[in-house]
Amino acid sequence: MLKSSALLVALIGLVAVPASAQQVYSPGNGVSLPVAVKEVHPMASAPATIAITCVVRPDGSVRSVTIASSPDSTLNQAAIRAMRQWQFKAGMKDGKPVPVRISVEMTFTHG
């Protein structure tokens, strides 16, 4: 029994914490705001602006995209797809890149 307990403890030590379980920070209090280095703005038949919240990962990619407000719900999926294509210089805390929740106003261009 002692051997199996030791094995269980060893296996638990090997389990990685999933990225989704990482603490997500808000800008401020020592956490810098991520900086957009690549933006994608979708086209629409009329100009529109949609408020989005998302998490910028330590690698600068975007996840957990949600619509905060939208003048036209038919544009929401296009806004989410475009936001997922954005790239950022990650937000930093104590000199290390960390996940940061941000708000973005995405503008649809008239085409």
Order of alpha helices (4+ residues) and beta strands (2+ residues): alpha-beta-beta-beta-beta-alpha-beta-beta-beta-beta
